[in-house]
Amino acid sequence: MKNRIRAERAELRITQQALAEATGVSRQTINAIETGKFVPSTVLALKIARLFRKPVEQIFQLEPDD
């Protein structure tokens, strides 16, 4: 699964730590999601999309092999 979290954070100028605090997870979790090492739960994906004020499909995309 690909995601645009890093790009979205850059647009809003927020850190991994700030995103983590806003969504109730650790900074390490945000880092793992950004690098593709961890797939977020549906609830977390929706929280992240809501924070960025975008549909979840604009933040997370399935890859052909997913």
PDBQT receptor file of N, H, CA, C and O in Angstrom, charges set to zero:
ATOM      1  N   MET A   1       0.849  -1.183   0.000  1.00  0.00    +0.000 N 
ATOM      2  CA  MET A   1       0.000   0.000   0.000  1.00  0.00    +0.000 C 
ATOM      3  C   MET A   1       0.890   1.241   0.000  1.00  0.00    +0.000 C 
ATOM      4  O   MET A   1       1.814   1.367   0.804  1.00  0.00    +0.000 OA
ATOM      5  N   LYS A   2       0.588   2.143  -0.917  1.00  0.00    +0.000 N 
ATOM      6  H   LYS A   2      -0.162   2.040  -1.570  1.00  0.00    +0.000 HD
ATOM      7  CA  LYS A   2       1.304   3.418  -0.968  1.00  0.00    +0.000 C 
ATOM      8  C   LYS A   2       0.518   4.453  -0.170  1.00  0.00    +0.000 C 
ATOM      9  O   LYS A   2      -0.684   4.310   0.050  1.00  0.00    +0.000 OA
ATOM     10  N   ASN A   3       1.224   5.496   0.257  1.00  0.00    +0.000 N 
ATOM     11  H   ASN A   3       2.201   5.612   0.078  1.00  0.00    +0.000 HD
ATOM     12  CA  ASN A   3       0.522   6.582   0.937  1.00  0.00    +0.000 C 
ATOM     13  C   ASN A   3       1.222   7.905   0.676  1.00  0.00    +0.000 C 
ATOM     14  O   ASN A   3       2.383   7.955   0.272  1.00  0.00    +0.000 OA
ATOM     15  N   ARG A   4       0.481   8.965   0.920  1.00  0.00    +0.000 N 
ATOM     16  H   ARG A   4      -0.463   8.924   1.248  1.00  0.00    +0.000 HD
ATOM     17  CA  ARG A   4       0.981  10.331   0.709  1.00  0.00    +0.000 C 
ATOM     18  C   ARG A   4       1.159  11.075   2.030  1.00  0.00    +0.000 C 
ATOM     19  O   ARG A   4       1.127  12.306   2.060  1.00  0.00    +0.000 OA
ATOM     20  N   ILE A   5       1.342  10.349   3.098  1.00  0.00    +0.000 N 
ATOM     21  H   ILE A   5       1.368   9.349   3.074  1.00  0.00    +0.000 HD
ATOM     22  CA  ILE A   5       1.406  11.008   4.404  1.00  0.00    +0.000 C 
ATOM     23  C   ILE A   5       2.550  12.014   4.467  1.00  0.00    +0.000 C 
ATOM     24  O   ILE A   5       2.353  13.144   4.913  1.00  0.00    +0.000 OA
ATOM     25  N   ARG A   6       3.729  11.623   4.031  1.00  0.00    +0.000 N 
ATOM     26  H   ARG A   6       3.889  10.705   3.669  1.00  0.00    +0.000 HD
ATOM     27  CA  ARG A   6       4.877  12.537   4.090  1.00  0.00    +0.000 C 
ATOM     28  C   ARG A   6       4.596  13.818   3.301  1.00  0.00    +0.000 C 
ATOM     29  O   ARG A   6       4.876  14.918   3.778  1.00  0.00    +0.000 OA
ATOM     30  N   ALA A   7       4.048  13.674   2.103  1.00  0.00    +0.000 N 
ATOM     31  H   ALA A   7       3.820  12.780   1.716  1.00  0.00    +0.000 HD
ATOM     32  CA  ALA A   7       3.745  14.848   1.272  1.00  0.00    +0.000 C 
ATOM     33  C   ALA A   7       2.679  15.718   1.918  1.00  0.00    +0.000 C 
ATOM     34  O   ALA A   7       2.783  16.945   1.915  1.00  0.00    +0.000 OA
ATOM     35  N   GLU A   8       1.655  15.080   2.471  1.00  0.00    +0.000 N 
ATOM     36  H   GLU A   8       1.571  14.084   2.474  1.00  0.00    +0.000 HD
ATOM     37  CA  GLU A   8       0.584  15.841   3.131  1.00  0.00    +0.000 C 
ATOM     38  C   GLU A   8       1.116  16.564   4.372  1.00  0.00    +0.000 C 
ATOM     39  O   GLU A   8       0.742  17.706   4.638  1.00  0.00    +0.000 OA
ATOM     40  N   ARG A   9       1.980  15.900   5.118  1.00  0.00    +0.000 N 
ATOM     41  H   ARG A   9       2.284  14.972   4.901  1.00  0.00    +0.000 HD
ATOM     42  CA  ARG A   9       2.577  16.561   6.295  1.00  0.00    +0.000 C 
ATOM     43  C   ARG A   9       3.398  17.768   5.876  1.00  0.00    +0.000 C 
ATOM     44  O   ARG A   9       3.366  18.812   6.527  1.00  0.00    +0.000 OA
ATOM     45  N   ALA A  10       4.134  17.614   4.781  1.00  0.00    +0.000 N 
ATOM     46  H   ALA A  10       4.160  16.766   4.252  1.00  0.00    +0.000 HD
ATOM     47  CA  ALA A  10       4.965  18.719   4.291  1.00  0.00    +0.000 C 
ATOM     48  C   ALA A  10       4.102  19.918   3.902  1.00  0.00    +0.000 C 
ATOM     49  O   ALA A  10       4.457  21.063   4.181  1.00  0.00    +0.000 OA
ATOM     50  N   GLU A  11       2.963  19.648   3.255  1.00  0.00    +0.000 N 
ATOM     51  H   GLU A  11       2.675  18.718   3.028  1.00  0.00    +0.000 HD
ATOM     52  CA  GLU A  11       2.069  20.742   2.866  1.00  0.00    +0.000 C 
ATOM     53  C   GLU A  11       1.535  21.493   4.084  1.00  0.00    +0.000 C 
ATOM     54  O   GLU A  11       1.410  22.717   4.064  1.00  0.00    +0.000 OA
ATOM     55  N   LEU A  12       1.225  20.751   5.136  1.00  0.00    +0.000 N 
ATOM     56  H   LEU A  12       1.327  19.757   5.152  1.00  0.00    +0.000 HD
ATOM     57  CA  LEU A  12       0.703  21.379   6.359  1.00  0.00    +0.000 C 
ATOM     58  C   LEU A  12       1.799  21.810   7.326  1.00  0.00    +0.000 C 
ATOM     59  O   LEU A  12       1.537  22.457   8.340  1.00  0.00    +0.000 OA
ATOM     60  N   ARG A  13       3.022  21.440   6.992  1.00  0.00    +0.000 N 
ATOM     61  H   ARG A  13       3.235  20.914   6.169  1.00  0.00    +0.000 HD
ATOM     62  CA  ARG A  13       4.183  21.758   7.839  1.00  0.00    +0.000 C 
ATOM     63  C   ARG A  13       4.011  21.211   9.259  1.00  0.00    +0.000 C 
ATOM     64  O   ARG A  13       4.205  21.925  10.242  1.00  0.00    +0.000 OA
ATOM     65  N   ILE A  14       3.643  19.925   9.344  1.00  0.00    +0.000 N 
ATOM     66  H   ILE A  14       3.486  19.344   8.545  1.00  0.00    +0.000 HD
ATOM     67  CA  ILE A  14       3.547  19.289  10.657  1.00  0.00    +0.000 C 
ATOM     68  C   ILE A  14       4.525  18.117  10.723  1.00  0.00    +0.000 C 
ATOM     69  O   ILE A  14       4.816  17.473   9.715  1.00  0.00    +0.000 OA
ATOM     70  N   THR A  15       5.013  17.859  11.907  1.00  0.00    +0.000 N 
ATOM     71  H   THR A  15       4.776  18.382  12.726  1.00  0.00    +0.000 HD
ATOM     72  CA  THR A  15       5.977  16.793  12.122  1.00  0.00    +0.000 C 
ATOM     73  C   THR A  15       5.284  15.453  12.299  1.00  0.00    +0.000 C 
ATOM     74  O   THR A  15       4.069  15.380  12.482  1.00  0.00    +0.000 OA
ATOM     75  N   GLN A  16       6.077  14.404  12.240  1.00  0.00    +0.000 N 
ATOM     76  H   GLN A  16       7.064  14.463  12.091  1.00  0.00    +0.000 HD
ATOM     77  CA  GLN A  16       5.545  13.074  12.539  1.00  0.00    +0.000 C 
ATOM     78  C   GLN A  16       4.988  13.060  13.957  1.00  0.00    +0.000 C 
ATOM     79  O   GLN A  16       3.936  12.472  14.208  1.00  0.00    +0.000 OA
ATOM     80  N   GLN A  17       5.684  13.702  14.876  1.00  0.00    +0.000 N 
ATOM     81  H   GLN A  17       6.538  14.180  14.673  1.00  0.00    +0.000 HD
ATOM     82  CA  GLN A  17       5.235  13.728  16.271  1.00  0.00    +0.000 C 
ATOM     83  C   GLN A  17       3.884  14.432  16.403  1.00  0.00    +0.000 C 
ATOM     84  O   GLN A  17       3.008  13.959  17.127  1.00  0.00    +0.000 OA
ATOM     85  N   ALA A  18       3.714  15.539  15.722  1.00  0.00    +0.000 N 
ATOM     86  H   ALA A  18       4.425  15.924  15.134  1.00  0.00    +0.000 HD
ATOM     87  CA  ALA A  18       2.437  16.263  15.794  1.00  0.00    +0.000 C 
ATOM     88  C   ALA A  18       1.302  15.429  15.205  1.00  0.00    +0.000 C 
ATOM     89  O   ALA A  18       0.199  15.411  15.751  1.00  0.00    +0.000 OA
ATOM     90  N   LEU A  19       1.565  14.739  14.097  1.00  0.00    +0.000 N 
ATOM     91  H   LEU A  19       2.462  14.753  13.653  1.00  0.00    +0.000 HD
ATOM     92  CA  LEU A  19       0.549  13.881  13.499  1.00  0.00    +0.000 C 
ATOM     93  C   LEU A  19       0.227  12.718  14.440  1.00  0.00    +0.000 C 
ATOM     94  O   LEU A  19      -0.934  12.344  14.603  1.00  0.00    +0.000 OA
ATOM     95  N   ALA A  20       1.248  12.163  15.044  1.00  0.00    +0.000 N 
ATOM     96  H   ALA A  20       2.191  12.467  14.912  1.00  0.00    +0.000 HD
ATOM     97  CA  ALA A  20       1.050  11.060  15.987  1.00  0.00    +0.000 C 
ATOM     98  C   ALA A  20       0.170  11.492  17.156  1.00  0.00    +0.000 C 
ATOM     99  O   ALA A  20      -0.766  10.785  17.527  1.00  0.00    +0.000 OA
ATOM    100  N   GLU A  21       0.466  12.631  17.725  1.00  0.00    +0.000 N 
ATOM    101  H   GLU A  21       1.227  13.206  17.423  1.00  0.00    +0.000 HD
ATOM    102  CA  GLU A  21      -0.317  13.126  18.863  1.00  0.00    +0.000 C 
ATOM    103  C   GLU A  21      -1.761  13.404  18.455  1.00  0.00    +0.000 C 
ATOM    104  O   GLU A  21      -2.687  13.134  19.220  1.00  0.00    +0.000 OA
ATOM    105  N   ALA A  22      -1.953  13.940  17.260  1.00  0.00    +0.000 N 
ATOM    106  H   ALA A  22      -1.200  14.159  16.639  1.00  0.00    +0.000 HD
ATOM    107  CA  ALA A  22      -3.303  14.276  16.794  1.00  0.00    +0.000 C 
ATOM    108  C   ALA A  22      -4.142  13.032  16.514  1.00  0.00    +0.000 C 
ATOM    109  O   ALA A  22      -5.371  13.083  16.566  1.00  0.00    +0.000 OA
ATOM    110  N   THR A  23      -3.479  11.916  16.218  1.00  0.00    +0.000 N 
ATOM    111  H   THR A  23      -2.481  11.875  16.175  1.00  0.00    +0.000 HD
ATOM    112  CA  THR A  23      -4.211  10.693  15.882  1.00  0.00    +0.000 C 
ATOM    113  C   THR A  23      -4.136   9.633  16.972  1.00  0.00    +0.000 C 
ATOM    114  O   THR A  23      -4.740   8.568  16.842  1.00  0.00    +0.000 OA
ATOM    115  N   GLY A  24      -3.405   9.912  18.044  1.00  0.00    +0.000 N 
ATOM    116  H   GLY A  24      -2.915  10.777  18.150  1.00  0.00    +0.000 HD
ATOM    117  CA  GLY A  24      -3.368   9.000  19.181  1.00  0.00    +0.000 C 
ATOM    118  C   GLY A  24      -2.468   7.794  19.025  1.00  0.00    +0.000 C 
ATOM    119  O   GLY A  24      -2.721   6.747  19.620  1.00  0.00    +0.000 OA
ATOM    120  N   VAL A  25      -1.410   7.931  18.224  1.00  0.00    +0.000 N 
ATOM    121  H   VAL A  25      -1.204   8.782  17.741  1.00  0.00    +0.000 HD
ATOM    122  CA  VAL A  25      -0.438   6.847  18.064  1.00  0.00    +0.000 C 
ATOM    123  C   VAL A  25       0.964   7.391  18.332  1.00  0.00    +0.000 C 
ATOM    124  O   VAL A  25       1.132   8.580  18.602  1.00  0.00    +0.000 OA
ATOM    125  N   SER A  26       1.961   6.524  18.256  1.00  0.00    +0.000 N 
ATOM    126  H   SER A  26       1.825   5.558  18.037  1.00  0.00    +0.000 HD
ATOM    127  CA  SER A  26       3.339   6.963  18.476  1.00  0.00    +0.000 C 
ATOM    128  C   SER A  26       3.943   7.520  17.191  1.00  0.00    +0.000 C 
ATOM    129  O   SER A  26       3.454   7.251  16.094  1.00  0.00    +0.000 OA
ATOM    130  N   ARG A  27       5.002   8.290  17.340  1.00  0.00    +0.000 N 
ATOM    131  H   ARG A  27       5.400   8.508  18.231  1.00  0.00    +0.000 HD
ATOM    132  CA  ARG A  27       5.731   8.798  16.179  1.00  0.00    +0.000 C 
ATOM    133  C   ARG A  27       6.290   7.633  15.367  1.00  0.00    +0.000 C 
ATOM    134  O   ARG A  27       6.345   7.693  14.139  1.00  0.00    +0.000 OA
ATOM    135  N   GLN A  28       6.706   6.570  16.062  1.00  0.00    +0.000 N 
ATOM    136  H   GLN A  28       6.662   6.520  17.060  1.00  0.00    +0.000 HD
ATOM    137  CA  GLN A  28       7.251   5.400  15.383  1.00  0.00    +0.000 C 
ATOM    138  C   GLN A  28       6.194   4.754  14.478  1.00  0.00    +0.000 C 
ATOM    139  O   GLN A  28       6.516   4.256  13.399  1.00  0.00    +0.000 OA
ATOM    140  N   THR A  29       4.937   4.766  14.923  1.00  0.00    +0.000 N 
ATOM    141  H   THR A  29       4.675   5.171  15.799  1.00  0.00    +0.000 HD
ATOM    142  CA  THR A  29       3.851   4.218  14.092  1.00  0.00    +0.000 C 
ATOM    143  C   THR A  29       3.690   5.038  12.824  1.00  0.00    +0.000 C 
ATOM    144  O   THR A  29       3.547   4.481  11.736  1.00  0.00    +0.000 OA
ATOM    145  N   ILE A  30       3.712   6.352  12.956  1.00  0.00    +0.000 N 
ATOM    146  H   ILE A  30       3.827   6.805  13.840  1.00  0.00    +0.000 HD
ATOM    147  CA  ILE A  30       3.593   7.218  11.773  1.00  0.00    +0.000 C 
ATOM    148  C   ILE A  30       4.755   6.955  10.826  1.00  0.00    +0.000 C 
ATOM    149  O   ILE A  30       4.558   6.853   9.615  1.00  0.00    +0.000 OA
ATOM    150  N   ASN A  31       5.954   6.846  11.364  1.00  0.00    +0.000 N 
ATOM    151  H   ASN A  31       6.114   6.930  12.348  1.00  0.00    +0.000 HD
ATOM    152  CA  ASN A  31       7.127   6.560  10.541  1.00  0.00    +0.000 C 
ATOM    153  C   ASN A  31       6.976   5.229   9.818  1.00  0.00    +0.000 C 
ATOM    154  O   ASN A  31       7.276   5.131   8.628  1.00  0.00    +0.000 OA
ATOM    155  N   ALA A  32       6.517   4.214  10.521  1.00  0.00    +0.000 N 
ATOM    156  H   ALA A  32       6.274   4.293  11.487  1.00  0.00    +0.000 HD
ATOM    157  CA  ALA A  32       6.350   2.891   9.908  1.00  0.00    +0.000 C 
ATOM    158  C   ALA A  32       5.295   2.913   8.808  1.00  0.00    +0.000 C 
ATOM    159  O   ALA A  32       5.446   2.222   7.800  1.00  0.00    +0.000 OA
ATOM    160  N   ILE A  33       4.245   3.683   8.981  1.00  0.00    +0.000 N 
ATOM    161  H   ILE A  33       4.123   4.244   9.800  1.00  0.00    +0.000 HD
ATOM    162  CA  ILE A  33       3.221   3.806   7.939  1.00  0.00    +0.000 C 
ATOM    163  C   ILE A  33       3.807   4.526   6.727  1.00  0.00    +0.000 C 
ATOM    164  O   ILE A  33       3.627   4.083   5.593  1.00  0.00    +0.000 OA
ATOM    165  N   GLU A  34       4.505   5.628   6.964  1.00  0.00    +0.000 N 
ATOM    166  H   GLU A  34       4.652   5.988   7.885  1.00  0.00    +0.000 HD
ATOM    167  CA  GLU A  34       5.086   6.403   5.863  1.00  0.00    +0.000 C 
ATOM    168  C   GLU A  34       6.050   5.567   5.032  1.00  0.00    +0.000 C 
ATOM    169  O   GLU A  34       6.092   5.705   3.809  1.00  0.00    +0.000 OA
ATOM    170  N   THR A  35       6.820   4.707   5.674  1.00  0.00    +0.000 N 
ATOM    171  H   THR A  35       6.786   4.595   6.667  1.00  0.00    +0.000 HD
ATOM    172  CA  THR A  35       7.823   3.918   4.960  1.00  0.00    +0.000 C 
ATOM    173  C   THR A  35       7.273   2.601   4.423  1.00  0.00    +0.000 C 
ATOM    174  O   THR A  35       8.010   1.821   3.820  1.00  0.00    +0.000 OA
ATOM    175  N   GLY A  36       5.987   2.352   4.637  1.00  0.00    +0.000 N 
ATOM    176  H   GLY A  36       5.389   2.986   5.127  1.00  0.00    +0.000 HD
ATOM    177  CA  GLY A  36       5.365   1.153   4.105  1.00  0.00    +0.000 C 
ATOM    178  C   GLY A  36       5.609  -0.109   4.904  1.00  0.00    +0.000 C 
ATOM    179  O   GLY A  36       5.325  -1.208   4.428  1.00  0.00    +0.000 OA
ATOM    180  N   LYS A  37       6.134   0.032   6.117  1.00  0.00    +0.000 N 
ATOM    181  H   LYS A  37       6.364   0.925   6.504  1.00  0.00    +0.000 HD
ATOM    182  CA  LYS A  37       6.404  -1.134   6.957  1.00  0.00    +0.000 C 
ATOM    183  C   LYS A  37       5.188  -1.568   7.773  1.00  0.00    +0.000 C 
ATOM    184  O   LYS A  37       5.168  -2.662   8.336  1.00  0.00    +0.000 OA
ATOM    185  N   PHE A  38       4.176  -0.701   7.832  1.00  0.00    +0.000 N 
ATOM    186  H   PHE A  38       4.193   0.188   7.374  1.00  0.00    +0.000 HD
ATOM    187  CA  PHE A  38       2.994  -0.973   8.639  1.00  0.00    +0.000 C 
ATOM    188  C   PHE A  38       1.767  -0.446   7.907  1.00  0.00    +0.000 C 
ATOM    189  O   PHE A  38       1.774   0.674   7.395  1.00  0.00    +0.000 OA
ATOM    190  N   VAL A  39       0.721  -1.255   7.860  1.00  0.00    +0.000 N 
ATOM    191  H   VAL A  39       0.716  -2.164   8.276  1.00  0.00    +0.000 HD
ATOM    192  CA  VAL A  39      -0.543  -0.831   7.258  1.00  0.00    +0.000 C 
ATOM    193  C   VAL A  39      -1.469  -0.413   8.398  1.00  0.00    +0.000 C 
ATOM    194  O   VAL A  39      -1.737  -1.212   9.295  1.00  0.00    +0.000 OA
ATOM    195  N   PRO A  40      -1.956   0.813   8.376  1.00  0.00    +0.000 N 
ATOM    196  CA  PRO A  40      -2.788   1.288   9.482  1.00  0.00    +0.000 C 
ATOM    197  C   PRO A  40      -4.151   0.606   9.521  1.00  0.00    +0.000 C 
ATOM    198  O   PRO A  40      -4.638   0.095   8.512  1.00  0.00    +0.000 OA
ATOM    199  N   SER A  41      -4.742   0.610  10.682  1.00  0.00    +0.000 N 
ATOM    200  H   SER A  41      -4.347   1.025  11.501  1.00  0.00    +0.000 HD
ATOM    201  CA  SER A  41      -6.119   0.132  10.807  1.00  0.00    +0.000 C 
ATOM    202  C   SER A  41      -7.034   1.084  10.041  1.00  0.00    +0.000 C 
ATOM    203  O   SER A  41      -6.644   2.199   9.693  1.00  0.00    +0.000 OA
ATOM    204  N   THR A  42      -8.228   0.634   9.793  1.00  0.00    +0.000 N 
ATOM    205  H   THR A  42      -8.545  -0.272  10.076  1.00  0.00    +0.000 HD
ATOM    206  CA  THR A  42      -9.216   1.476   9.110  1.00  0.00    +0.000 C 
ATOM    207  C   THR A  42      -9.469   2.748   9.912  1.00  0.00    +0.000 C 
ATOM    208  O   THR A  42      -9.540   3.839   9.346  1.00  0.00    +0.000 OA
ATOM    209  N   VAL A  43      -9.602   2.608  11.220  1.00  0.00    +0.000 N 
ATOM    210  H   VAL A  43      -9.544   1.721  11.680  1.00  0.00    +0.000 HD
ATOM    211  CA  VAL A  43      -9.869   3.763  12.076  1.00  0.00    +0.000 C 
ATOM    212  C   VAL A  43      -8.722   4.762  11.990  1.00  0.00    +0.000 C 
ATOM    213  O   VAL A  43      -8.959   5.962  11.853  1.00  0.00    +0.000 OA
ATOM    214  N   LEU A  44      -7.480   4.282  12.070  1.00  0.00    +0.000 N 
ATOM    215  H   LEU A  44      -7.288   3.307  12.181  1.00  0.00    +0.000 HD
ATOM    216  CA  LEU A  44      -6.339   5.190  12.000  1.00  0.00    +0.000 C 
ATOM    217  C   LEU A  44      -6.248   5.844  10.623  1.00  0.00    +0.000 C 
ATOM    218  O   LEU A  44      -5.971   7.040  10.526  1.00  0.00    +0.000 OA
ATOM    219  N   ALA A  45      -6.475   5.090   9.579  1.00  0.00    +0.000 N 
ATOM    220  H   ALA A  45      -6.701   4.119   9.658  1.00  0.00    +0.000 HD
ATOM    221  CA  ALA A  45      -6.440   5.673   8.227  1.00  0.00    +0.000 C 
ATOM    222  C   ALA A  45      -7.484   6.774   8.084  1.00  0.00    +0.000 C 
ATOM    223  O   ALA A  45      -7.215   7.816   7.485  1.00  0.00    +0.000 OA
ATOM    224  N   LEU A  46      -8.669   6.545   8.629  1.00  0.00    +0.000 N 
ATOM    225  H   LEU A  46      -8.887   5.699   9.115  1.00  0.00    +0.000 HD
ATOM    226  CA  LEU A  46      -9.722   7.562   8.574  1.00  0.00    +0.000 C 
ATOM    227  C   LEU A  46      -9.362   8.787   9.403  1.00  0.00    +0.000 C 
ATOM    228  O   LEU A  46      -9.648   9.911   8.991  1.00  0.00    +0.000 OA
ATOM    229  N   LYS A  47      -8.741   8.594  10.560  1.00  0.00    +0.000 N 
ATOM    230  H   LYS A  47      -8.509   7.680  10.895  1.00  0.00    +0.000 HD
ATOM    231  CA  LYS A  47      -8.314   9.731  11.390  1.00  0.00    +0.000 C 
ATOM    232  C   LYS A  47      -7.278  10.571  10.649  1.00  0.00    +0.000 C 
ATOM    233  O   LYS A  47      -7.336  11.801  10.663  1.00  0.00    +0.000 OA
ATOM    234  N   ILE A  48      -6.332   9.892  10.004  1.00  0.00    +0.000 N 
ATOM    235  H   ILE A  48      -6.286   8.893   9.993  1.00  0.00    +0.000 HD
ATOM    236  CA  ILE A  48      -5.288  10.610   9.262  1.00  0.00    +0.000 C 
ATOM    237  C   ILE A  48      -5.914  11.393   8.108  1.00  0.00    +0.000 C 
ATOM    238  O   ILE A  48      -5.595  12.564   7.904  1.00  0.00    +0.000 OA
ATOM    239  N   ALA A  49      -6.799  10.752   7.359  1.00  0.00    +0.000 N 
ATOM    240  H   ALA A  49      -7.058   9.800   7.525  1.00  0.00    +0.000 HD
ATOM    241  CA  ALA A  49      -7.461  11.431   6.236  1.00  0.00    +0.000 C 
ATOM    242  C   ALA A  49      -8.278  12.626   6.724  1.00  0.00    +0.000 C 
ATOM    243  O   ALA A  49      -8.270  13.685   6.097  1.00  0.00    +0.000 OA
ATOM    244  N   ARG A  50      -8.979  12.455   7.835  1.00  0.00    +0.000 N 
ATOM    245  H   ARG A  50      -8.986  11.595   8.344  1.00  0.00    +0.000 HD
ATOM    246  CA  ARG A  50      -9.778  13.560   8.387  1.00  0.00    +0.000 C 
ATOM    247  C   ARG A  50      -8.885  14.727   8.777  1.00  0.00    +0.000 C 
ATOM    248  O   ARG A  50      -9.227  15.883   8.531  1.00  0.00    +0.000 OA
ATOM    249  N   LEU A  51      -7.742  14.429   9.385  1.00  0.00    +0.000 N 
ATOM    250  H   LEU A  51      -7.464  13.489   9.585  1.00  0.00    +0.000 HD
ATOM    251  CA  LEU A  51      -6.824  15.496   9.780  1.00  0.00    +0.000 C 
ATOM    252  C   LEU A  51      -6.338  16.282   8.559  1.00  0.00    +0.000 C 
ATOM    253  O   LEU A  51      -6.191  17.503   8.610  1.00  0.00    +0.000 OA
ATOM    254  N   PHE A  52      -6.090  15.556   7.455  1.00  0.00    +0.000 N 
ATOM    255  H   PHE A  52      -6.209  14.564   7.413  1.00  0.00    +0.000 HD
ATOM    256  CA  PHE A  52      -5.638  16.219   6.222  1.00  0.00    +0.000 C 
ATOM    257  C   PHE A  52      -6.800  16.792   5.409  1.00  0.00    +0.000 C 
ATOM    258  O   PHE A  52      -6.586  17.445   4.388  1.00  0.00    +0.000 OA
ATOM    259  N   ARG A  53      -8.040  16.544   5.871  1.00  0.00    +0.000 N 
ATOM    260  H   ARG A  53      -8.214  16.014   6.701  1.00  0.00    +0.000 HD
ATOM    261  CA  ARG A  53      -9.249  17.025   5.196  1.00  0.00    +0.000 C 
ATOM    262  C   ARG A  53      -9.332  16.548   3.751  1.00  0.00    +0.000 C 
ATOM    263  O   ARG A  53      -9.633  17.313   2.835  1.00  0.00    +0.000 OA
ATOM    264  N   LYS A  54      -9.052  15.250   3.580  1.00  0.00    +0.000 N 
ATOM    265  H   LYS A  54      -8.807  14.629   4.324  1.00  0.00    +0.000 HD
ATOM    266  CA  LYS A  54      -9.106  14.636   2.261  1.00  0.00    +0.000 C 
ATOM    267  C   LYS A  54      -9.727  13.259   2.392  1.00  0.00    +0.000 C 
ATOM    268  O   LYS A  54      -9.677  12.656   3.464  1.00  0.00    +0.000 OA
ATOM    269  N   PRO A  55     -10.318  12.751   1.304  1.00  0.00    +0.000 N 
ATOM    270  CA  PRO A  55     -10.834  11.376   1.344  1.00  0.00    +0.000 C 
ATOM    271  C   PRO A  55      -9.681  10.397   1.574  1.00  0.00    +0.000 C 
ATOM    272  O   PRO A  55      -8.556  10.628   1.133  1.00  0.00    +0.000 OA
ATOM    273  N   VAL A  56      -9.975   9.327   2.256  1.00  0.00    +0.000 N 
ATOM    274  H   VAL A  56     -10.890   9.139   2.614  1.00  0.00    +0.000 HD
ATOM    275  CA  VAL A  56      -8.940   8.340   2.571  1.00  0.00    +0.000 C 
ATOM    276  C   VAL A  56      -8.254   7.830   1.305  1.00  0.00    +0.000 C 
ATOM    277  O   VAL A  56      -7.066   7.508   1.332  1.00  0.00    +0.000 OA
ATOM    278  N   GLU A  57      -8.996   7.755   0.190  1.00  0.00    +0.000 N 
ATOM    279  H   GLU A  57      -9.961   8.017   0.168  1.00  0.00    +0.000 HD
ATOM    280  CA  GLU A  57      -8.424   7.275  -1.069  1.00  0.00    +0.000 C 
ATOM    281  C   GLU A  57      -7.361   8.204  -1.639  1.00  0.00    +0.000 C 
ATOM    282  O   GLU A  57      -6.541   7.776  -2.451  1.00  0.00    +0.000 OA
ATOM    283  N   GLN A  58      -7.364   9.472  -1.227  1.00  0.00    +0.000 N 
ATOM    284  H   GLN A  58      -8.031   9.819  -0.568  1.00  0.00    +0.000 HD
ATOM    285  CA  GLN A  58      -6.328  10.395  -1.678  1.00  0.00    +0.000 C 
ATOM    286  C   GLN A  58      -5.062  10.264  -0.843  1.00  0.00    +0.000 C 
ATOM    287  O   GLN A  58      -4.000  10.721  -1.267  1.00  0.00    +0.000 OA
ATOM    288  N   ILE A  59      -5.150   9.659   0.319  1.00  0.00    +0.000 N 
ATOM    289  H   ILE A  59      -6.013   9.288   0.662  1.00  0.00    +0.000 HD
ATOM    290  CA  ILE A  59      -3.995   9.480   1.190  1.00  0.00    +0.000 C 
ATOM    291  C   ILE A  59      -3.375   8.090   0.993  1.00  0.00    +0.000 C 
ATOM    292  O   ILE A  59      -2.153   7.946   0.954  1.00  0.00    +0.000 OA
ATOM    293  N   PHE A  60      -4.218   7.089   0.872  1.00  0.00    +0.000 N 
ATOM    294  H   PHE A  60      -5.211   7.206   0.903  1.00  0.00    +0.000 HD
ATOM    295  CA  PHE A  60      -3.762   5.699   0.763  1.00  0.00    +0.000 C 
ATOM    296  C   PHE A  60      -4.233   5.097  -0.560  1.00  0.00    +0.000 C 
ATOM    297  O   PHE A  60      -5.391   5.254  -0.947  1.00  0.00    +0.000 OA
ATOM    298  N   GLN A  61      -3.315   4.403  -1.251  1.00  0.00    +0.000 N 
ATOM    299  H   GLN A  61      -2.374   4.276  -0.936  1.00  0.00    +0.000 HD
ATOM    300  CA  GLN A  61      -3.655   3.745  -2.505  1.00  0.00    +0.000 C 
ATOM    301  C   GLN A  61      -3.130   2.315  -2.489  1.00  0.00    +0.000 C 
ATOM    302  O   GLN A  61      -2.008   2.048  -2.058  1.00  0.00    +0.000 OA
ATOM    303  N   LEU A  62      -3.977   1.397  -2.975  1.00  0.00    +0.000 N 
ATOM    304  H   LEU A  62      -4.888   1.613  -3.325  1.00  0.00    +0.000 HD
ATOM    305  CA  LEU A  62      -3.540   0.010  -3.113  1.00  0.00    +0.000 C 
ATOM    306  C   LEU A  62      -2.594  -0.097  -4.301  1.00  0.00    +0.000 C 
ATOM    307  O   LEU A  62      -2.765   0.583  -5.313  1.00  0.00    +0.000 OA
ATOM    308  N   GLU A  63      -1.598  -0.956  -4.161  1.00  0.00    +0.000 N 
ATOM    309  H   GLU A  63      -1.459  -1.508  -3.338  1.00  0.00    +0.000 HD
ATOM    310  CA  GLU A  63      -0.696  -1.241  -5.269  1.00  0.00    +0.000 C 
ATOM    311  C   GLU A  63      -1.230  -2.480  -5.988  1.00  0.00    +0.000 C 
ATOM    312  O   GLU A  63      -2.026  -3.219  -5.409  1.00  0.00    +0.000 OA
ATOM    313  N   PRO A  64      -0.819  -2.726  -7.222  1.00  0.00    +0.000 N 
ATOM    314  CA  PRO A  64      -1.338  -3.867  -7.977  1.00  0.00    +0.000 C 
ATOM    315  C   PRO A  64      -1.210  -5.208  -7.245  1.00  0.00    +0.000 C 
ATOM    316  O   PRO A  64      -2.077  -6.069  -7.392  1.00  0.00    +0.000 OA
ATOM    317  N   ASP A  65      -0.162  -5.394  -6.474  1.00  0.00    +0.000 N 
ATOM    318  H   ASP A  65       0.542  -4.694  -6.354  1.00  0.00    +0.000 HD
ATOM    319  CA  ASP A  65       0.024  -6.673  -5.793  1.00  0.00    +0.000 C 
ATOM    320  C   ASP A  65      -0.667  -6.744  -4.432  1.00  0.00    +0.000 C 
ATOM    321  O   ASP A  65      -0.548  -7.758  -3.745  1.00  0.00    +0.000 OA
ATOM    322  N   ASP A  66      -1.380  -5.702  -4.026  1.00  0.00    +0.000 N 
ATOM    323  H   ASP A  66      -1.476  -4.878  -4.584  1.00  0.00    +0.000 HD
ATOM    324  CA  ASP A  66      -2.099  -5.717  -2.734  1.00  0.00    +0.000 C 
ATOM    325  C   ASP A  66      -3.391  -6.491  -2.824  1.00  0.00    +0.000 C 
ATOM    326  O   ASP A  66      -4.114  -6.602  -1.834  1.00  0.00    +0.000 OA
TER     327      ASP A  66
